[in-house]
């Protein structure tokens, strides 16, 4: 059990590091380019990335997404479930 917990913890840290790299990458892009990419990401990953971005950057990206996609991501960001 300890080995499993250790492996899981390492995996979570690795995933978090990768998400942080994506956040840095998308934050350095122009909002329109970042919106095109983030809009096509798997929704859970997009939510993680947007949740870690600075509010201003995330708002600019969300503003450029199609309204239906922005709505879905907003609901997931807040934990709202239909």
C-alpha positions as CSV (number, residue, x, y, z in Angstrom):
1,X,0.0,0.0,0.0
2,X,2.8,2.4,0.8
3,X,4.4,1.8,-2.6
4,X,1.1,2.5,-4.3
5,X,0.6,5.7,-2.3
6,X,4.1,6.8,-3.1
7,X,3.7,6.1,-6.8
8,X,0.4,7.9,-6.8
9,X,1.9,10.9,-5.0
10,X,4.8,11.0,-7.5
11,X,2.3,10.8,-10.4
12,X,0.2,13.7,-9.0
13,X,3.3,15.9,-8.6
14,X,4.4,15.1,-12.1
15,X,1.0,15.9,-13.5
16,X,0.9,19.1,-11.6
17,X,4.3,20.1,-12.9
18,X,3.2,19.4,-16.5
19,X,0.0,21.5,-16.0
20,X,2.1,24.4,-14.6
21,X,4.3,24.2,-17.7
22,X,1.2,24.4,-19.9
23,X,-0.1,27.4,-17.9
24,X,3.2,29.2,-18.4
25,X,3.2,28.3,-22.1
26,X,-0.4,29.5,-22.7
27,X,0.1,32.7,-20.6
28,X,3.0,33.6,-22.9
29,X,0.9,33.2,-26.0
30,X,-1.4,35.9,-27.5
31,X,-4.9,35.4,-26.0
32,X,-6.4,34.5,-29.4
33,X,-3.9,31.7,-30.0
34,X,-4.2,30.4,-26.4
35,X,-8.0,30.4,-26.8
36,X,-7.8,28.3,-30.0
37,X,-5.7,25.7,-28.2
38,X,-7.4,25.7,-24.9
39,X,-10.8,25.5,-26.6
40,X,-9.7,22.2,-28.1
41,X,-8.2,20.6,-25.0
42,X,-10.0,17.9,-23.0
43,X,-12.3,19.9,-20.7
44,X,-10.8,18.7,-17.4
45,X,-7.3,19.7,-18.6
46,X,-8.6,23.1,-19.9
47,X,-10.2,23.7,-16.5
48,X,-7.0,22.9,-14.7
49,X,-5.0,25.3,-16.9
50,X,-7.6,28.1,-16.7
51,X,-7.8,27.7,-13.0
52,X,-4.1,28.2,-12.6
53,X,-3.8,31.1,-15.0
54,X,-3.8,34.7,-13.8
55,X,-7.4,36.1,-13.8
56,X,-6.7,38.6,-16.5
57,X,-5.2,36.0,-18.8
58,X,-7.9,33.5,-18.2
59,X,-10.6,36.2,-18.7
60,X,-9.1,37.2,-22.1
61,X,-9.0,33.5,-23.2
62,X,-12.5,32.8,-22.0
63,X,-13.7,35.9,-23.8
64,X,-12.4,34.6,-27.1
65,X,-13.9,31.1,-26.7
66,X,-17.3,30.2,-28.3
67,X,-20.0,31.0,-25.8
68,X,-21.1,27.4,-25.3
69,X,-17.5,26.3,-24.6
70,X,-16.9,29.2,-22.2
71,X,-20.2,28.3,-20.4
72,X,-19.2,24.6,-20.1
73,X,-15.7,25.5,-18.8
74,X,-17.1,28.1,-16.4
75,X,-19.4,25.5,-14.9
76,X,-16.6,23.1,-14.5
77,X,-14.3,25.7,-13.0
78,X,-16.9,26.4,-10.3
79,X,-17.8,22.8,-9.8
80,X,-21.4,23.4,-10.9
81,X,-23.1,20.3,-12.2
82,X,-26.3,20.3,-14.3
